[in-house]
Amino acid sequence: MACRLASRTGCDRIGFDLVLRRQARSVYAEVAGRPVRLVTPGPVPHDAEADGRDWGGFLGSVGLEREGSPFYIQPSGRGPGRWAGQPPVYLPVRIVVTYPGGRRERLAIPPVFLSPGFG
């Protein structure tokens, strides 16, 4: 989750960050079928040398509080609009990396845990 107040679902936004071993020309990502516009270096840079390896972006209006949304977070008893990671939410992620020479690679990864916080 990527909200100004950490662990709050009301902003209805997630952040996505990916650090590759090699530099890429472009990266395409989908989270739960929704495309995420990625930039390099990502919004939360990990390393000054990571340009082309560090990719990130945000996705809004995902439905964190909307039943039926793949991003839906069930109320946990911690108070309305708050989430500390329980119950867990796992999302399918699809990533296609294009390298400087034009070669493309699809990354096979298991569903990703939606993390609370990020603030």
PDB file as gemmi writes it, atoms N, CA and C in Angstrom:
CRYST1    1.000    1.000    1.000  90.00  90.00  90.00 P 1                      
ATOM      1  N   MET A   1       0.845  -1.162   0.000  1.00  0.00           N  
ATOM      2  CA  MET A   1       0.000   0.000   0.000  1.00  0.00           C  
ATOM      3  C   MET A   1       0.895   1.231   0.000  1.00  0.00           C  
ATOM      4  N   ALA A   2       0.445   2.251  -0.672  1.00  0.00           N  
ATOM      5  CA  ALA A   2       1.242   3.473  -0.772  1.00  0.00           C  
ATOM      6  C   ALA A   2       0.367   4.667  -0.393  1.00  0.00           C  
ATOM      7  N   CYS A   3       0.178   4.835   0.886  1.00  0.00           N  
ATOM      8  CA  CYS A   3      -0.660   5.917   1.389  1.00  0.00           C  
ATOM      9  C   CYS A   3       0.180   6.867   2.230  1.00  0.00           C  
ATOM     10  N   ARG A   4      -0.242   8.132   2.296  1.00  0.00           N  
ATOM     11  CA  ARG A   4       0.497   9.105   3.112  1.00  0.00           C  
ATOM     12  C   ARG A   4       0.577   8.663   4.566  1.00  0.00           C  
ATOM     13  N   LEU A   5      -0.517   8.113   5.065  1.00  0.00           N  
ATOM     14  CA  LEU A   5      -0.514   7.549   6.407  1.00  0.00           C  
ATOM     15  C   LEU A   5      -0.328   6.045   6.263  1.00  0.00           C  
ATOM     16  N   ALA A   6       0.754   5.537   6.805  1.00  0.00           N  
ATOM     17  CA  ALA A   6       1.086   4.118   6.650  1.00  0.00           C  
ATOM     18  C   ALA A   6      -0.042   3.223   7.157  1.00  0.00           C  
ATOM     19  N   SER A   7      -0.253   2.138   6.433  1.00  0.00           N  
ATOM     20  CA  SER A   7      -1.217   1.094   6.788  1.00  0.00           C  
ATOM     21  C   SER A   7      -2.666   1.560   6.761  1.00  0.00           C  
ATOM     22  N   ARG A   8      -2.964   2.618   6.029  1.00  0.00           N  
ATOM     23  CA  ARG A   8      -4.342   3.105   5.868  1.00  0.00           C  
ATOM     24  C   ARG A   8      -4.834   2.748   4.473  1.00  0.00           C  
ATOM     25  N   THR A   9      -6.036   2.219   4.385  1.00  0.00           N  
ATOM     26  CA  THR A   9      -6.572   1.758   3.100  1.00  0.00           C  
ATOM     27  C   THR A   9      -7.322   2.831   2.335  1.00  0.00           C  
ATOM     28  N   GLY A  10      -7.643   3.941   2.974  1.00  0.00           N  
ATOM     29  CA  GLY A  10      -8.482   4.965   2.370  1.00  0.00           C  
ATOM     30  C   GLY A  10      -7.928   5.613   1.114  1.00  0.00           C  
ATOM     31  N   CYS A  11      -6.623   5.670   0.944  1.00  0.00           N  
ATOM     32  CA  CYS A  11      -6.072   6.327  -0.243  1.00  0.00           C  
ATOM     33  C   CYS A  11      -6.230   5.453  -1.486  1.00  0.00           C  
ATOM     34  N   ASP A  12      -6.446   4.139  -1.281  1.00  0.00           N  
ATOM     35  CA  ASP A  12      -6.744   3.215  -2.380  1.00  0.00           C  
ATOM     36  C   ASP A  12      -5.639   3.188  -3.443  1.00  0.00           C  
ATOM     37  N   ARG A  13      -4.389   3.128  -2.989  1.00  0.00           N  
ATOM     38  CA  ARG A  13      -3.242   3.178  -3.902  1.00  0.00           C  
ATOM     39  C   ARG A  13      -2.177   2.188  -3.453  1.00  0.00           C  
ATOM     40  N   ILE A  14      -1.527   1.566  -4.437  1.00  0.00           N  
ATOM     41  CA  ILE A  14      -0.407   0.675  -4.130  1.00  0.00           C  
ATOM     42  C   ILE A  14       0.841   1.178  -4.861  1.00  0.00           C  
ATOM     43  N   GLY A  15       1.978   0.826  -4.323  1.00  0.00           N  
ATOM     44  CA  GLY A  15       3.254   1.100  -4.965  1.00  0.00           C  
ATOM     45  C   GLY A  15       3.858  -0.214  -5.439  1.00  0.00           C  
ATOM     46  N   PHE A  16       4.601  -0.151  -6.524  1.00  0.00           N  
ATOM     47  CA  PHE A  16       5.234  -1.340  -7.084  1.00  0.00           C  
ATOM     48  C   PHE A  16       6.698  -1.006  -7.297  1.00  0.00           C  
ATOM     49  N   ASP A  17       7.580  -1.879  -6.846  1.00  0.00           N  
ATOM     50  CA  ASP A  17       9.012  -1.635  -6.987  1.00  0.00           C  
ATOM     51  C   ASP A  17       9.711  -2.926  -7.366  1.00  0.00           C  
ATOM     52  N   LEU A  18      10.635  -2.812  -8.289  1.00  0.00           N  
ATOM     53  CA  LEU A  18      11.349  -3.971  -8.808  1.00  0.00           C  
ATOM     54  C   LEU A  18      12.793  -3.569  -9.056  1.00  0.00           C  
ATOM     55  N   VAL A  19      13.739  -4.364  -8.550  1.00  0.00           N  
ATOM     56  CA  VAL A  19      15.151  -4.123  -8.808  1.00  0.00           C  
ATOM     57  C   VAL A  19      15.691  -5.342  -9.562  1.00  0.00           C  
ATOM     58  N   LEU A  20      16.205  -5.083 -10.762  1.00  0.00           N  
ATOM     59  CA  LEU A  20      16.730  -6.137 -11.624  1.00  0.00           C  
ATOM     60  C   LEU A  20      18.233  -6.286 -11.438  1.00  0.00           C  
ATOM     61  N   ARG A  21      18.754  -7.442 -11.798  1.00  0.00           N  
ATOM     62  CA  ARG A  21      20.205  -7.658 -11.738  1.00  0.00           C  
ATOM     63  C   ARG A  21      20.929  -6.943 -12.867  1.00  0.00           C  
ATOM     64  N   ARG A  22      20.242  -6.811 -14.026  1.00  0.00           N  
ATOM     65  CA  ARG A  22      20.847  -6.155 -15.192  1.00  0.00           C  
ATOM     66  C   ARG A  22      19.997  -4.977 -15.615  1.00  0.00           C  
ATOM     67  N   GLN A  23      20.612  -4.054 -16.295  1.00  0.00           N  
ATOM     68  CA  GLN A  23      19.914  -2.879 -16.801  1.00  0.00           C  
ATOM     69  C   GLN A  23      18.905  -3.297 -17.869  1.00  0.00           C  
ATOM     70  N   ALA A  24      17.749  -2.665 -17.871  1.00  0.00           N  
ATOM     71  CA  ALA A  24      16.694  -2.936 -18.855  1.00  0.00           C  
ATOM     72  C   ALA A  24      16.348  -1.648 -19.592  1.00  0.00           C  
ATOM     73  N   ARG A  25      15.875  -1.813 -20.815  1.00  0.00           N  
ATOM     74  CA  ARG A  25      15.408  -0.667 -21.602  1.00  0.00           C  
ATOM     75  C   ARG A  25      13.995  -0.277 -21.189  1.00  0.00           C  
ATOM     76  N   SER A  26      13.161  -1.282 -20.904  1.00  0.00           N  
ATOM     77  CA  SER A  26      11.799  -1.037 -20.436  1.00  0.00           C  
ATOM     78  C   SER A  26      11.309  -2.238 -19.635  1.00  0.00           C  
ATOM     79  N   VAL A  27      10.325  -1.980 -18.789  1.00  0.00           N  
ATOM     80  CA  VAL A  27       9.698  -3.040 -17.999  1.00  0.00           C  
ATOM     81  C   VAL A  27       8.201  -2.807 -18.031  1.00  0.00           C  
ATOM     82  N   TYR A  28       7.465  -3.865 -18.352  1.00  0.00           N  
ATOM     83  CA  TYR A  28       6.003  -3.834 -18.337  1.00  0.00           C  
ATOM     84  C   TYR A  28       5.553  -4.695 -17.159  1.00  0.00           C  
ATOM     85  N   ALA A  29       4.634  -4.176 -16.357  1.00  0.00           N  
ATOM     86  CA  ALA A  29       4.129  -4.949 -15.219  1.00  0.00           C  
ATOM     87  C   ALA A  29       2.622  -4.822 -15.129  1.00  0.00           C  
ATOM     88  N   GLU A  30       2.002  -5.913 -14.725  1.00  0.00           N  
ATOM     89  CA  GLU A  30       0.576  -5.946 -14.406  1.00  0.00           C  
ATOM     90  C   GLU A  30       0.436  -6.523 -13.010  1.00  0.00           C  
ATOM     91  N   VAL A  31      -0.404  -5.911 -12.215  1.00  0.00           N  
ATOM     92  CA  VAL A  31      -0.734  -6.429 -10.892  1.00  0.00           C  
ATOM     93  C   VAL A  31      -2.226  -6.713 -10.900  1.00  0.00           C  
ATOM     94  N   ALA A  32      -2.574  -7.975 -10.698  1.00  0.00           N  
ATOM     95  CA  ALA A  32      -3.980  -8.411 -10.727  1.00  0.00           C  
ATOM     96  C   ALA A  32      -4.668  -7.947 -12.011  1.00  0.00           C  
ATOM     97  N   GLY A  33      -3.939  -8.009 -13.129  1.00  0.00           N  
ATOM     98  CA  GLY A  33      -4.501  -7.661 -14.430  1.00  0.00           C  
ATOM     99  C   GLY A  33      -4.502  -6.181 -14.756  1.00  0.00           C  
ATOM    100  N   ARG A  34      -4.046  -5.332 -13.836  1.00  0.00           N  
ATOM    101  CA  ARG A  34      -4.004  -3.882 -14.058  1.00  0.00           C  
ATOM    102  C   ARG A  34      -2.583  -3.456 -14.393  1.00  0.00           C  
ATOM    103  N   PRO A  35      -2.374  -2.794 -15.544  1.00  0.00           N  
ATOM    104  CA  PRO A  35      -1.018  -2.348 -15.893  1.00  0.00           C  
ATOM    105  C   PRO A  35      -0.540  -1.223 -14.969  1.00  0.00           C  
ATOM    106  N   VAL A  36       0.739  -1.294 -14.622  1.00  0.00           N  
ATOM    107  CA  VAL A  36       1.370  -0.285 -13.777  1.00  0.00           C  
ATOM    108  C   VAL A  36       2.410   0.436 -14.625  1.00  0.00           C  
ATOM    109  N   ARG A  37       2.338   1.763 -14.699  1.00  0.00           N  
ATOM    110  CA  ARG A  37       3.329   2.535 -15.446  1.00  0.00           C  
ATOM    111  C   ARG A  37       4.590   2.621 -14.595  1.00  0.00           C  
ATOM    112  N   LEU A  38       5.679   2.052 -15.098  1.00  0.00           N  
ATOM    113  CA  LEU A  38       6.933   2.003 -14.355  1.00  0.00           C  
ATOM    114  C   LEU A  38       7.940   2.998 -14.917  1.00  0.00           C  
ATOM    115  N   VAL A  39       8.732   3.578 -14.022  1.00  0.00           N  
ATOM    116  CA  VAL A  39       9.805   4.498 -14.406  1.00  0.00           C  
ATOM    117  C   VAL A  39      11.101   4.044 -13.743  1.00  0.00           C  
ATOM    118  N   THR A  40      12.208   4.496 -14.311  1.00  0.00           N  
ATOM    119  CA  THR A  40      13.513   4.223 -13.720  1.00  0.00           C  
ATOM    120  C   THR A  40      14.284   5.528 -13.592  1.00  0.00           C  
ATOM    121  N   PRO A  41      14.957   5.804 -12.517  1.00  0.00           N  
ATOM    122  CA  PRO A  41      14.886   5.006 -11.288  1.00  0.00           C  
ATOM    123  C   PRO A  41      13.498   5.109 -10.684  1.00  0.00           C  
ATOM    124  N   GLY A  42      13.148   4.103  -9.905  1.00  0.00           N  
ATOM    125  CA  GLY A  42      11.819   4.060  -9.299  1.00  0.00           C  
ATOM    126  C   GLY A  42      11.604   5.194  -8.313  1.00  0.00           C  
ATOM    127  N   PRO A  43      10.361   5.410  -7.905  1.00  0.00           N  
ATOM    128  CA  PRO A  43      10.034   6.488  -6.961  1.00  0.00           C  
ATOM    129  C   PRO A  43      10.750   6.363  -5.614  1.00  0.00           C  
ATOM    130  N   VAL A  44      11.149   5.151  -5.264  1.00  0.00           N  
ATOM    131  CA  VAL A  44      11.911   4.926  -4.040  1.00  0.00           C  
ATOM    132  C   VAL A  44      13.265   4.365  -4.461  1.00  0.00           C  
ATOM    133  N   PRO A  45      14.189   5.234  -4.914  1.00  0.00           N  
ATOM    134  CA  PRO A  45      15.469   4.740  -5.436  1.00  0.00           C  
ATOM    135  C   PRO A  45      16.246   3.962  -4.384  1.00  0.00           C  
ATOM    136  N   HIS A  46      16.802   2.831  -4.815  1.00  0.00           N  
ATOM    137  CA  HIS A  46      17.570   1.972  -3.919  1.00  0.00           C  
ATOM    138  C   HIS A  46      19.057   2.269  -3.988  1.00  0.00           C  
ATOM    139  N   ASP A  47      19.496   2.853  -5.103  1.00  0.00           N  
ATOM    140  CA  ASP A  47      20.921   3.007  -5.323  1.00  0.00           C  
ATOM    141  C   ASP A  47      21.109   4.017  -6.447  1.00  0.00           C  
ATOM    142  N   ALA A  48      22.025   4.922  -6.292  1.00  0.00           N  
ATOM    143  CA  ALA A  48      22.259   5.937  -7.328  1.00  0.00           C  
ATOM    144  C   ALA A  48      22.682   5.298  -8.641  1.00  0.00           C  
ATOM    145  N   GLU A  49      23.255   4.110  -8.589  1.00  0.00           N  
ATOM    146  CA  GLU A  49      23.717   3.409  -9.790  1.00  0.00           C  
ATOM    147  C   GLU A  49      22.635   2.522 -10.393  1.00  0.00           C  
ATOM    148  N   ALA A  50      21.432   2.529  -9.845  1.00  0.00           N  
ATOM    149  CA  ALA A  50      20.402   1.571 -10.239  1.00  0.00           C  
ATOM    150  C   ALA A  50      19.568   2.018 -11.442  1.00  0.00           C  
ATOM    151  N   ASP A  51      19.869   3.166 -12.061  1.00  0.00           N  
ATOM    152  CA  ASP A  51      19.103   3.605 -13.224  1.00  0.00           C  
ATOM    153  C   ASP A  51      19.119   2.493 -14.278  1.00  0.00           C  
ATOM    154  N   GLY A  52      17.948   2.086 -14.712  1.00  0.00           N  
ATOM    155  CA  GLY A  52      17.836   0.986 -15.663  1.00  0.00           C  
ATOM    156  C   GLY A  52      17.679  -0.366 -15.002  1.00  0.00           C  
ATOM    157  N   ARG A  53      17.944  -0.425 -13.697  1.00  0.00           N  
ATOM    158  CA  ARG A  53      17.737  -1.672 -12.950  1.00  0.00           C  
ATOM    159  C   ARG A  53      16.627  -1.513 -11.918  1.00  0.00           C  
ATOM    160  N   ASP A  54      16.435  -0.308 -11.409  1.00  0.00           N  
ATOM    161  CA  ASP A  54      15.414  -0.036 -10.394  1.00  0.00           C  
ATOM    162  C   ASP A  54      14.197   0.568 -11.088  1.00  0.00           C  
ATOM    163  N   TRP A  55      13.061  -0.138 -11.039  1.00  0.00           N  
ATOM    164  CA  TRP A  55      11.829   0.292 -11.702  1.00  0.00           C  
ATOM    165  C   TRP A  55      10.712   0.350 -10.676  1.00  0.00           C  
ATOM    166  N   GLY A  56       9.865   1.348 -10.795  1.00  0.00           N  
ATOM    167  CA  GLY A  56       8.755   1.446  -9.855  1.00  0.00           C  
ATOM    168  C   GLY A  56       7.663   2.358 -10.361  1.00  0.00           C  
ATOM    169  N   GLY A  57       6.537   2.275  -9.701  1.00  0.00           N  
ATOM    170  CA  GLY A  57       5.400   3.104 -10.062  1.00  0.00           C  
ATOM    171  C   GLY A  57       4.259   2.891  -9.085  1.00  0.00           C  
ATOM    172  N   PHE A  58       3.154   3.569  -9.356  1.00  0.00           N  
ATOM    173  CA  PHE A  58       1.988   3.506  -8.478  1.00  0.00           C  
ATOM    174  C   PHE A  58       0.746   3.165  -9.287  1.00  0.00           C  
ATOM    175  N   LEU A  59      -0.217   2.589  -8.597  1.00  0.00           N  
ATOM    176  CA  LEU A  59      -1.489   2.234  -9.201  1.00  0.00           C  
ATOM    177  C   LEU A  59      -2.578   2.676  -8.232  1.00  0.00           C  
ATOM    178  N   GLY A  60      -3.479   3.543  -8.702  1.00  0.00           N  
ATOM    179  CA  GLY A  60      -4.530   4.072  -7.844  1.00  0.00           C  
ATOM    180  C   GLY A  60      -5.886   3.484  -8.149  1.00  0.00           C  
ATOM    181  N   SER A  61      -6.840   3.776  -7.302  1.00  0.00           N  
ATOM    182  CA  SER A  61      -8.223   3.300  -7.424  1.00  0.00           C  
ATOM    183  C   SER A  61      -8.276   1.787  -7.610  1.00  0.00           C  
ATOM    184  N   VAL A  62      -7.576   1.077  -6.724  1.00  0.00           N  
ATOM    185  CA  VAL A  62      -7.483  -0.376  -6.859  1.00  0.00           C  
ATOM    186  C   VAL A  62      -8.595  -1.132  -6.149  1.00  0.00           C  
ATOM    187  N   GLY A  63      -9.295  -0.486  -5.229  1.00  0.00           N  
ATOM    188  CA  GLY A  63     -10.391  -1.164  -4.531  1.00  0.00           C  
ATOM    189  C   GLY A  63      -9.968  -1.821  -3.237  1.00  0.00           C  
ATOM    190  N   LEU A  64      -9.080  -1.200  -2.481  1.00  0.00           N  
ATOM    191  CA  LEU A  64      -8.644  -1.767  -1.209  1.00  0.00           C  
ATOM    192  C   LEU A  64      -9.804  -1.978  -0.248  1.00  0.00           C  
ATOM    193  N   GLU A  65     -10.835  -1.150  -0.343  1.00  0.00           N  
ATOM    194  CA  GLU A  65     -11.990  -1.263   0.555  1.00  0.00           C  
ATOM    195  C   GLU A  65     -13.245  -1.740  -0.170  1.00  0.00           C  
ATOM    196  N   ARG A  66     -13.100  -2.218  -1.407  1.00  0.00           N  
ATOM    197  CA  ARG A  66     -14.260  -2.615  -2.217  1.00  0.00           C  
ATOM    198  C   ARG A  66     -14.331  -4.144  -2.353  1.00  0.00           C  
ATOM    199  N   GLU A  67     -15.367  -4.727  -1.768  1.00  0.00           N  
ATOM    200  CA  GLU A  67     -15.560  -6.175  -1.899  1.00  0.00           C  
ATOM    201  C   GLU A  67     -15.641  -6.549  -3.373  1.00  0.00           C  
ATOM    202  N   GLY A  68     -15.031  -7.659  -3.737  1.00  0.00           N  
ATOM    203  CA  GLY A  68     -15.017  -8.113  -5.116  1.00  0.00           C  
ATOM    204  C   GLY A  68     -13.753  -7.703  -5.862  1.00  0.00           C  
ATOM    205  N   SER A  69     -13.042  -6.708  -5.353  1.00  0.00           N  
ATOM    206  CA  SER A  69     -11.785  -6.293  -5.963  1.00  0.00           C  
ATOM    207  C   SER A  69     -10.701  -7.294  -5.576  1.00  0.00           C  
ATOM    208  N   PRO A  70      -9.787  -7.645  -6.504  1.00  0.00           N  
ATOM    209  CA  PRO A  70      -8.692  -8.540  -6.122  1.00  0.00           C  
ATOM    210  C   PRO A  70      -7.775  -7.903  -5.067  1.00  0.00           C  
ATOM    211  N   PHE A  71      -7.833  -6.591  -4.926  1.00  0.00           N  
ATOM    212  CA  PHE A  71      -7.014  -5.862  -3.961  1.00  0.00           C  
ATOM    213  C   PHE A  71      -7.726  -5.684  -2.610  1.00  0.00           C  
ATOM    214  N   TYR A  72      -8.939  -6.179  -2.501  1.00  0.00           N  
ATOM    215  CA  TYR A  72      -9.775  -5.962  -1.316  1.00  0.00           C  
ATOM    216  C   TYR A  72      -9.094  -6.455  -0.043  1.00  0.00           C  
ATOM    217  N   ILE A  73      -9.116  -5.609   0.967  1.00  0.00           N  
ATOM    218  CA  ILE A  73      -8.583  -5.945   2.281  1.00  0.00           C  
ATOM    219  C   ILE A  73      -9.757  -6.066   3.240  1.00  0.00           C  
ATOM    220  N   GLN A  74      -9.947  -7.258   3.763  1.00  0.00           N  
ATOM    221  CA  GLN A  74     -11.045  -7.495   4.691  1.00  0.00           C  
ATOM    222  C   GLN A  74     -10.782  -6.764   6.002  1.00  0.00           C  
ATOM    223  N   PRO A  75     -11.828  -6.232   6.603  1.00  0.00           N  
ATOM    224  CA  PRO A  75     -11.646  -5.580   7.906  1.00  0.00           C  
ATOM    225  C   PRO A  75     -11.011  -6.555   8.892  1.00  0.00           C  
ATOM    226  N   SER A  76     -10.060  -6.052   9.673  1.00  0.00           N  
ATOM    227  CA  SER A  76      -9.306  -6.932  10.568  1.00  0.00           C  
ATOM    228  C   SER A  76      -9.570  -6.679  12.044  1.00  0.00           C  
ATOM    229  N   GLY A  77     -10.452  -5.741  12.353  1.00  0.00           N  
ATOM    230  CA  GLY A  77     -10.716  -5.450  13.752  1.00  0.00           C  
ATOM    231  C   GLY A  77      -9.740  -4.436  14.333  1.00  0.00           C  
ATOM    232  N   ARG A  78      -8.821  -3.912  13.532  1.00  0.00           N  
ATOM    233  CA  ARG A  78      -7.847  -2.926  14.013  1.00  0.00           C  
ATOM    234  C   ARG A  78      -8.399  -1.506  13.912  1.00  0.00           C  
ATOM    235  N   GLY A  79      -9.630  -1.372  13.513  1.00  0.00           N  
ATOM    236  CA  GLY A  79     -10.220  -0.048  13.325  1.00  0.00           C  
ATOM    237  C   GLY A  79     -10.500   0.156  11.853  1.00  0.00           C  
ATOM    238  N   PRO A  80     -11.490   0.971  11.528  1.00  0.00           N  
ATOM    239  CA  PRO A  80     -11.837   1.163  10.123  1.00  0.00           C  
ATOM    240  C   PRO A  80     -10.688   1.804   9.340  1.00  0.00           C  
ATOM    241  N   GLY A  81     -10.449   1.255   8.154  1.00  0.00           N  
ATOM    242  CA  GLY A  81      -9.444   1.821   7.272  1.00  0.00           C  
ATOM    243  C   GLY A  81      -8.009   1.530   7.649  1.00  0.00           C  
ATOM    244  N   ARG A  82      -7.778   0.605   8.579  1.00  0.00           N  
ATOM    245  CA  ARG A  82      -6.413   0.255   8.990  1.00  0.00           C  
ATOM    246  C   ARG A  82      -6.146  -1.205   8.655  1.00  0.00           C  
ATOM    247  N   TRP A  83      -4.894  -1.490   8.278  1.00  0.00           N  
ATOM    248  CA  TRP A  83      -4.515  -2.857   7.928  1.00  0.00           C  
ATOM    249  C   TRP A  83      -3.047  -3.070   8.261  1.00  0.00           C  
ATOM    250  N   ALA A  84      -2.765  -4.136   8.967  1.00  0.00           N  
ATOM    251  CA  ALA A  84      -1.393  -4.441   9.364  1.00  0.00           C  
ATOM    252  C   ALA A  84      -0.874  -5.708   8.699  1.00  0.00           C  
ATOM    253  N   GLY A  85      -1.544  -6.153   7.632  1.00  0.00           N  
ATOM    254  CA  GLY A  85      -1.064  -7.328   6.913  1.00  0.00           C  
ATOM    255  C   GLY A  85      -1.873  -8.588   7.141  1.00  0.00           C  
ATOM    256  N   GLN A  86      -2.825  -8.540   8.051  1.00  0.00           N  
ATOM    257  CA  GLN A  86      -3.681  -9.690   8.320  1.00  0.00           C  
ATOM    258  C   GLN A  86      -5.132  -9.285   8.141  1.00  0.00           C  
ATOM    259  N   PRO A  87      -5.932 -10.023   7.458  1.00  0.00           N  
ATOM    260  CA  PRO A  87      -5.570 -11.211   6.700  1.00  0.00           C  
ATOM    261  C   PRO A  87      -4.721 -10.839   5.481  1.00  0.00           C  
ATOM    262  N   PRO A  88      -3.838 -11.755   5.061  1.00  0.00           N  
ATOM    263  CA  PRO A  88      -2.948 -11.449   3.942  1.00  0.00           C  
ATOM    264  C   PRO A  88      -3.688 -11.353   2.611  1.00  0.00           C  
ATOM    265  N   VAL A  89      -3.138 -10.549   1.714  1.00  0.00           N  
ATOM    266  CA  VAL A  89      -3.668 -10.405   0.359  1.00  0.00           C  
ATOM    267  C   VAL A  89      -2.522 -10.714  -0.600  1.00  0.00           C  
ATOM    268  N   TYR A  90      -2.722 -11.705  -1.472  1.00  0.00           N  
ATOM    269  CA  TYR A  90      -1.718 -12.071  -2.477  1.00  0.00           C  
ATOM    270  C   TYR A  90      -2.262 -11.725  -3.858  1.00  0.00           C  
ATOM    271  N   LEU A  91      -1.420 -11.141  -4.691  1.00  0.00           N  
ATOM    272  CA  LEU A  91      -1.847 -10.683  -6.009  1.00  0.00           C  
ATOM    273  C   LEU A  91      -0.980 -11.282  -7.107  1.00  0.00           C  
ATOM    274  N   PRO A  92      -1.618 -11.691  -8.226  1.00  0.00           N  
ATOM    275  CA  PRO A  92      -0.816 -12.176  -9.344  1.00  0.00           C  
ATOM    276  C   PRO A  92      -0.095 -11.003 -10.013  1.00  0.00           C  
ATOM    277  N   VAL A  93       1.161 -11.216 -10.367  1.00  0.00           N  
ATOM    278  CA  VAL A  93       1.975 -10.189 -11.014  1.00  0.00           C  
ATOM    279  C   VAL A  93       2.574 -10.771 -12.289  1.00  0.00           C  
ATOM    280  N   ARG A  94       2.510  -9.988 -13.354  1.00  0.00           N  
ATOM    281  CA  ARG A  94       3.099 -10.377 -14.638  1.00  0.00           C  
ATOM    282  C   ARG A  94       4.123  -9.306 -15.008  1.00  0.00           C  
ATOM    283  N   ILE A  95       5.335  -9.729 -15.343  1.00  0.00           N  
ATOM    284  CA  ILE A  95       6.410  -8.791 -15.672  1.00  0.00           C  
ATOM    285  C   ILE A  95       7.075  -9.215 -16.975  1.00  0.00           C  
ATOM    286  N   VAL A  96       7.255  -8.243 -17.872  1.00  0.00           N  
ATOM    287  CA  VAL A  96       7.997  -8.469 -19.111  1.00  0.00           C  
ATOM    288  C   VAL A  96       9.102  -7.419 -19.168  1.00  0.00           C  
ATOM    289  N   VAL A  97      10.342  -7.889 -19.251  1.00  0.00           N  
ATOM    290  CA  VAL A  97      11.514  -7.014 -19.288  1.00  0.00           C  
ATOM    291  C   VAL A  97      12.064  -6.994 -20.708  1.00  0.00           C  
ATOM    292  N   THR A  98      12.352  -5.794 -21.226  1.00  0.00           N  
ATOM    293  CA  THR A  98      13.021  -5.641 -22.518  1.00  0.00           C  
ATOM    294  C   THR A  98      14.408  -5.080 -22.242  1.00  0.00           C  
ATOM    295  N   TYR A  99      15.426  -5.819 -22.702  1.00  0.00           N  
ATOM    296  CA  TYR A  99      16.806  -5.433 -22.467  1.00  0.00           C  
ATOM    297  C   TYR A  99      17.314  -4.535 -23.601  1.00  0.00           C  
ATOM    298  N   PRO A 100      18.438  -3.835 -23.392  1.00  0.00           N  
ATOM    299  CA  PRO A 100      18.946  -2.904 -24.397  1.00  0.00           C  
ATOM    300  C   PRO A 100      19.081  -3.485 -25.803  1.00  0.00           C  
ATOM    301  N   GLY A 101      19.430  -4.737 -25.952  1.00  0.00           N  
ATOM    302  CA  GLY A 101      19.562  -5.353 -27.267  1.00  0.00           C  
ATOM    303  C   GLY A 101      18.238  -5.727 -27.919  1.00  0.00           C  
ATOM    304  N   GLY A 102      17.130  -5.545 -27.196  1.00  0.00           N  
ATOM    305  CA  GLY A 102      15.808  -5.858 -27.733  1.00  0.00           C  
ATOM    306  C   GLY A 102      15.238  -7.185 -27.267  1.00  0.00           C  
ATOM    307  N   ARG A 103      16.052  -8.009 -26.613  1.00  0.00           N  
ATOM    308  CA  ARG A 103      15.564  -9.302 -26.136  1.00  0.00           C  
ATOM    309  C   ARG A 103      14.556  -9.077 -25.009  1.00  0.00           C  
ATOM    310  N   ARG A 104      13.462  -9.850 -25.058  1.00  0.00           N  
ATOM    311  CA  ARG A 104      12.417  -9.770 -24.033  1.00  0.00           C  
ATOM    312  C   ARG A 104      12.421 -11.025 -23.189  1.00  0.00           C  
ATOM    313  N   GLU A 105      12.077 -10.820 -21.937  1.00  0.00           N  
ATOM    314  CA  GLU A 105      12.016 -11.942 -21.006  1.00  0.00           C  
ATOM    315  C   GLU A 105      10.814 -11.764 -20.098  1.00  0.00           C  
ATOM    316  N   ARG A 106       9.992 -12.821 -19.985  1.00  0.00           N  
ATOM    317  CA  ARG A 106       8.881 -12.820 -19.025  1.00  0.00           C  
ATOM    318  C   ARG A 106       9.396 -13.424 -17.733  1.00  0.00           C  
ATOM    319  N   LEU A 107       9.158 -12.716 -16.650  1.00  0.00           N  
ATOM    320  CA  LEU A 107       9.604 -13.211 -15.358  1.00  0.00           C  
ATOM    321  C   LEU A 107       8.493 -14.035 -14.728  1.00  0.00           C  
ATOM    322  N   ALA A 108       8.816 -15.233 -14.339  1.00  0.00           N  
ATOM    323  CA  ALA A 108       7.854 -16.120 -13.687  1.00  0.00           C  
ATOM    324  C   ALA A 108       8.014 -15.953 -12.184  1.00  0.00           C  
ATOM    325  N   ILE A 109       7.006 -15.359 -11.560  1.00  0.00           N  
ATOM    326  CA  ILE A 109       7.059 -15.167 -10.116  1.00  0.00           C  
ATOM    327  C   ILE A 109       5.732 -15.608  -9.505  1.00  0.00           C  
ATOM    328  N   PRO A 110       5.777 -16.072  -8.261  1.00  0.00           N  
ATOM    329  CA  PRO A 110       4.532 -16.473  -7.583  1.00  0.00           C  
ATOM    330  C   PRO A 110       3.732 -15.227  -7.216  1.00  0.00           C  
ATOM    331  N   PRO A 111       2.466 -15.390  -6.834  1.00  0.00           N  
ATOM    332  CA  PRO A 111       1.683 -14.231  -6.387  1.00  0.00           C  
ATOM    333  C   PRO A 111       2.442 -13.466  -5.295  1.00  0.00           C  
ATOM    334  N   VAL A 112       2.315 -12.154  -5.321  1.00  0.00           N  
ATOM    335  CA  VAL A 112       3.064 -11.276  -4.434  1.00  0.00           C  
ATOM    336  C   VAL A 112       2.179 -10.795  -3.291  1.00  0.00           C  
ATOM    337  N   PHE A 113       2.743 -10.777  -2.092  1.00  0.00           N  
ATOM    338  CA  PHE A 113       2.050 -10.318  -0.890  1.00  0.00           C  
ATOM    339  C   PHE A 113       1.932  -8.799  -0.924  1.00  0.00           C  
ATOM    340  N   LEU A 114       0.723  -8.291  -0.772  1.00  0.00           N  
ATOM    341  CA  LEU A 114       0.502  -6.861  -0.642  1.00  0.00           C  
ATOM    342  C   LEU A 114       0.951  -6.452   0.750  1.00  0.00           C  
ATOM    343  N   SER A 115       1.911  -5.549   0.810  1.00  0.00           N  
ATOM    344  CA  SER A 115       2.502  -5.162   2.091  1.00  0.00           C  
ATOM    345  C   SER A 115       1.811  -3.931   2.671  1.00  0.00           C  
ATOM    346  N   PRO A 116       1.540  -3.948   3.976  1.00  0.00           N  
ATOM    347  CA  PRO A 116       1.005  -2.743   4.601  1.00  0.00           C  
ATOM    348  C   PRO A 116       2.125  -1.733   4.777  1.00  0.00           C  
ATOM    349  N   GLY A 117       1.745  -0.528   5.084  1.00  0.00           N  
ATOM    350  CA  GLY A 117       2.755   0.490   5.340  1.00  0.00           C  
ATOM    351  C   GLY A 117       3.111   1.276   4.119  1.00  0.00           C  
ATOM    352  N   PHE A 118       4.385   1.423   3.849  1.00  0.00           N  
ATOM    353  CA  PHE A 118       4.970   2.140   2.737  1.00  0.00           C  
ATOM    354  C   PHE A 118       4.859   3.635   2.910  1.00  0.00           C  
ATOM    355  N   GLY A 119       3.818   4.118   3.575  1.00  0.00           N  
ATOM    356  CA  GLY A 119       3.646   5.497   3.973  1.00  0.00           C  
ATOM    357  C   GLY A 119       3.979   6.602   3.051  1.00  0.00           C  
TER     358      GLY A 119                                                      
END                                                                             
